């Protein structure tokens, strides 16, 4: 299955208005940004969990 960003960026543009093309590009950029933020949050959660486990092992 194709990634949604790839599908948004590679759709046929010959029959689209400039507004529709820009909307697709904006949607792809927003999805990319949200995925990046999600990865950052997941990494933060993992670090916090590791810190808690390390503190628990010291006690």
N, C-alpha and C positions, 0 to 999 in steps of 0.2 A: 504494500500500500504506500502510495506517495505521501510524503510529508505535506502538510497543509501549506507551509510557506512555499515549498517548491511549486505546488499547484497554483497558488495565488500569483507567483511571479512569472510563471511560464504559460499562463492562459493565452489563448489567441487574442491579440489586441486589434486586429484589423477591423473589426466591426464594433469596437467600443468607443465611447466618447472619451475625451481627455479626463473628464471628471470620474468616470468609471475606472479608468486606468490608475488615476491617482488614489482613488479609494482602495483599490486592491493593494497598491504599493504601501499605503499607510497601514492597512490591516496587517500585512506581512511584517512591517517594521514593528508594530505594536506587539504582535505575537512573539517576535524575536526578543524584544525587550522584556516581556513578561516571563518568558522562559529563562532568560538570564537572571532575572530577579529571583525566580523560583530556585534556580541552582544555588544562588548565594544564600538563600534562606535555608535550604537543605544542608549546605555546608556548615552554616552557623549552628543548626540544630545538632549536627554530628559532633562539632567541637564542644558544645555545651554538654552533650551526653558523655563524651570522653572525659571532660573535666570533672563531671560529677562522679564518674566511675573511679577516676584517679584519686579523688578526695575520699571516696568510700573505702578504697583499698588501703589508704594511709591510716584510717581511723582504727 
